[in-house]
Amino acid sequence: MLTTGNQLKAARALIGMNQGALAKLANLNINTIQNMEGAGAGPIAGRAANVHAVQAVLEGAGIEFLNGDRPGVRLKNG
C-alpha cells in the first residue's frame, strides 16, 4: 500500500516516470502528485481516491509496495 511521499517518489524513480506522466495516467493534476510527494517520510494526506489512483497506475507499471517496519518499493518479479 502506498503510504508515504518518499515511497511515491521512489516508485516513480524506479520505473523512470516523471510527475507529469503519473498525473496524466492517474487523471490528476500534477500539483496533487507534488503535494503527495511533499509529505516526505510522513503519511500522504488528501483524498484516498487520489492515493488509490496513483497506486493503481504504479502497480500497473510493475511496482510492488512494501509496508513492513519501513515502507518501501520494488519491482514485481516476472
Order of alpha helices (4+ residues) and beta strands (2+ residues): alpha-alpha-alpha-alpha-beta-beta
